[in-house]
Amino acid sequence: MPPFSGCPLCGEKAVEPYTADRLRTYWICSRCRLVFVPEKQHVSPAREKARYDEHNNDPDDPGYRKFLSRLAEPLYNKLPSGASGLDFGCGPGPALAAMLREQGFDTAVYDKFYAADCRVLEKTYDFITATEVLEHLRQPGKDLNRLWQILRPGGIFGIMTKLVKDKAAFDTWHYKRDPTHVCFFSVETLIWLGDFFRAQVEFINSDTILFYKTKAL
């Protein structure tokens, strides 16, 4: 048995070593196929925030806006007029929220370091976005369940995250070198998540995915 309780996404106890580097070990879940770093190897919250403080996510930066448009544009085209949403994990420069507001969609923000008003997590939304967030979640099962609960029936959950391809690619992958990246999703993991939520899953491109919540009968 591993020296920890199991998969942080689905809770499965049957996990096994996936690979390791000089800084961390990586495990894989036998059920949802999440690749993850055990909790004891996570950086401290202070170090985590210091890493985020290095990011230059200027809401007015055209390059950053172009990157975010990979999610924003498909979302614009699917949302009804007057839809309101939440940008979860918005970071120090909530550019995506600004882009959505410019299109007429009222968008609240939440970030545990930069916009930690938990009252926004007590409301419900027509859409929720999480761009380059899932890989940072230390308790993805708990966090994603909470977000799904506050997404209204018929709503859309849009994510952006780089996906695991295979072990050979993972071993040389720059994405795992960031010490704040602790959970790595694959197509299999996201399909499992869609099944768990009983949601339709649409892969927009290599790192952008939409989950559609079933409408109420």
C-alpha positions as MATLAB code, in Angstrom:
seq = 'MPPFSGCPLCGEKAVEPYTADRLRTYWICSRCRLVFVPEKQHVSPAREKARYDEHNNDPDDPGYRKFLSRLAEPLYNKLPSGASGLDFGCGPGPALAAMLREQGFDTAVYDKFYAADCRVLEKTYDFITATEVLEHLRQPGKDLNRLWQILRPGGIFGIMTKLVKDKAAFDTWHYKRDPTHVCFFSVETLIWLGDFFRAQVEFINSDTILFYKTKAL';
ca = [
       0.000    0.000    0.000;
       1.209    3.548   -0.691;
       2.124    5.716    2.332;
      -1.004    7.874    1.851;
      -4.751    7.416    1.645;
      -5.206    7.137   -2.123;
      -6.303    9.122   -5.175;
      -7.127   12.772   -4.407;
      -9.708   12.883   -7.212;
     -11.818    9.746   -6.848;
     -10.623    8.330   -3.518;
      -9.544    5.003   -5.000;
      -7.082    3.177   -2.744;
      -5.516    1.167   -5.580;
      -2.824    3.510   -6.833;
       0.642    2.653   -8.047;
       3.966    4.368   -8.745;
       4.019    6.029  -12.154;
       7.473    7.639  -12.345;
       9.851    9.831  -10.355;
      12.400   12.577  -10.809;
      15.005   14.036   -8.492;
      12.447   16.197   -6.682;
       9.181   14.250   -6.572;
       7.401   10.958   -7.078;
       4.282   10.573   -9.207;
       1.507    8.038   -8.704;
      -1.357    6.963  -10.950;
      -4.876    5.944   -9.979;
      -6.142    2.586  -11.214;
      -9.698    3.914  -11.556;
      -9.697    7.521  -12.864;
      -6.079    7.473  -14.160;
      -5.153   10.742  -12.473;
      -1.387   11.187  -12.126;
      -0.578   12.997   -8.895;
       2.105   14.037   -6.433;
       1.551   12.802   -2.848;
       0.631   15.456   -0.321;
       3.846   15.175    1.666;
       5.729   16.450   -1.414;
       3.561   19.529   -1.973;
       5.212   22.921   -1.517;
       4.102   25.156    1.347;
       1.286   27.668    0.724;
       3.808   30.511    1.073;
       6.047   29.016   -1.603;
       3.028   28.298   -3.770;
       1.898   31.924   -3.645;
       5.446   33.175   -4.279;
       5.435   31.115   -7.475;
       2.118   32.631   -8.584;
       3.395   36.126   -7.804;
       5.979   35.577  -10.557;
       3.242   35.200  -13.179;
       2.587   38.180  -15.409;
      -1.079   37.714  -16.270;
      -1.937   41.216  -17.430;
      -5.627   41.457  -18.452;
      -4.604   43.890  -21.208;
      -1.849   41.708  -22.667;
      -2.900   40.689  -26.215;
      -0.854   37.492  -26.075;
      -2.461   36.385  -22.831;
      -5.909   37.219  -24.190;
      -5.214   35.156  -27.294;
      -4.234   32.217  -25.100;
      -7.432   32.528  -23.028;
      -9.533   32.851  -26.178;
      -9.033   29.110  -26.660;
     -11.687   28.733  -23.961;
     -13.416   32.111  -24.083;
     -14.528   31.998  -27.729;
     -16.156   28.547  -27.647;
     -17.859   29.576  -24.421;
     -19.165   32.855  -25.872;
     -20.808   30.948  -28.685;
     -22.634   28.539  -26.372;
     -23.860   30.821  -23.597;
     -27.346   32.331  -23.661;
     -27.746   36.077  -23.394;
     -27.619   37.232  -19.777;
     -25.720   34.198  -18.482;
     -23.649   34.774  -15.368;
     -20.640   32.834  -14.201;
     -17.610   32.342  -12.004;
     -13.934   32.334  -12.931;
     -12.424   29.960  -10.359;
      -8.701   30.371   -9.700;
      -8.560   33.723  -11.466;
      -5.030   34.571  -10.256;
      -3.666   38.075   -9.696;
      -4.866   39.334  -13.100;
      -8.416   38.074  -13.833;
      -8.204   38.502  -17.595;
     -10.739   35.846  -18.530;
     -13.378   37.427  -16.298;
     -12.711   40.769  -17.986;
     -13.087   39.191  -21.436;
     -16.384   37.549  -20.464;
     -17.732   40.779  -18.996;
     -16.858   42.577  -22.218;
     -19.126   40.107  -24.019;
     -22.000   40.909  -21.651;
     -21.616   37.992  -19.228;
     -21.524   38.994  -15.568;
     -18.559   37.081  -14.090;
     -17.562   36.740  -10.451;
     -14.021   35.690   -9.482;
     -12.483   33.483   -6.839;
      -8.883   32.699   -5.994;
      -7.622   31.393   -2.667;
      -4.727   33.868   -2.685;
      -5.931   36.874   -4.689;
      -9.734   36.949   -4.438;
     -10.631   34.807   -1.446;
     -14.226   35.901   -0.913;
     -15.899   32.569   -0.185;
     -19.342   34.128   -0.507;
     -19.098   33.705   -4.281;
     -18.918   29.931   -3.719;
     -22.317   30.029   -2.034;
     -24.093   31.253   -5.188;
     -25.034   29.372   -8.353;
     -23.904   30.052  -11.924;
     -24.710   29.380  -15.571;
     -21.031   28.783  -16.297;
     -17.817   28.221  -14.378;
     -14.301   28.491  -15.802;
     -10.995   27.173  -14.496;
      -8.025   28.007  -16.738;
      -4.688   26.463  -15.799;
      -6.145   25.600  -12.387;
      -6.812   21.863  -12.190;
      -3.125   20.969  -12.104;
      -2.749   23.057   -8.921;
      -5.607   21.489   -6.966;
      -4.440   19.607   -3.886;
      -7.902   18.130   -3.279;
      -9.384   17.981   -6.782;
     -12.224   15.664   -5.809;
     -13.457   18.030   -3.121;
     -12.932   21.195   -5.181;
     -14.500   19.942   -8.404;
     -17.495   18.481   -6.594;
     -18.071   21.835   -4.918;
     -17.939   23.661   -8.251;
     -20.263   21.166   -9.898;
     -22.818   21.660   -7.127;
     -22.985   25.416   -7.759;
     -23.276   25.036  -11.532;
     -26.914   25.366  -12.543;
     -28.643   22.608  -14.548;
     -27.907   23.226  -18.222;
     -24.717   25.064  -17.284;
     -21.210   24.742  -18.710;
     -17.959   24.065  -16.851;
     -14.986   25.093  -19.005;
     -11.422   24.125  -18.197;
      -7.961   24.537  -19.646;
      -5.145   22.233  -18.558;
      -2.352   20.379  -20.343;
      -3.076   16.649  -20.574;
      -0.940   13.596  -19.870;
      -0.263   11.618  -23.040;
       1.852    8.676  -21.891;
       4.680    7.895  -19.488;
       7.460    8.473  -22.019;
       6.180   11.961  -22.764;
       5.525   12.631  -19.080;
       9.122   11.879  -18.119;
      10.421   14.783  -20.242;
       7.368   17.040  -19.845;
       8.080   20.644  -18.854;
       4.636   20.878  -17.246;
       5.558   18.632  -14.331;
       8.588   20.738  -13.453;
       6.460   23.456  -11.899;
       6.444   22.597   -8.162;
       2.883   23.913   -7.814;
       1.581   21.398  -10.378;
       0.461   18.392   -8.349;
      -2.368   16.776  -10.359;
      -2.149   15.795  -14.009;
      -5.269   14.897  -15.974;
      -5.526   12.827  -19.133;
      -8.317   12.245  -21.637;
      -9.195    9.101  -19.658;
      -9.393   11.084  -16.425;
     -11.671   13.709  -17.921;
     -13.946   11.072  -19.454;
     -14.130    9.417  -16.021;
     -14.997   12.797  -14.497;
     -17.713   13.372  -17.075;
     -19.204    9.965  -16.307;
     -19.043   10.705  -12.583;
     -20.905   13.982  -13.087;
     -23.227   12.427  -15.699;
     -22.151   15.211  -17.992;
     -21.509   15.506  -21.707;
     -17.810   16.206  -22.343;
     -16.539   18.104  -25.370;
     -12.834   18.312  -26.178;
     -12.482   21.663  -27.948;
      -8.733   21.366  -28.561;
      -5.688   19.758  -26.945;
      -6.074   21.569  -23.625;
      -9.610   22.995  -23.579;
     -12.591   20.966  -22.431;
     -16.249   21.782  -21.791;
     -18.530   19.836  -19.449;
     -22.278   20.255  -19.975;
     -24.510   19.738  -16.942;
     -27.780   17.980  -17.646;
     -30.814   20.261  -17.694;
     -33.456   19.740  -15.056;
     -36.494   17.736  -16.230;
];
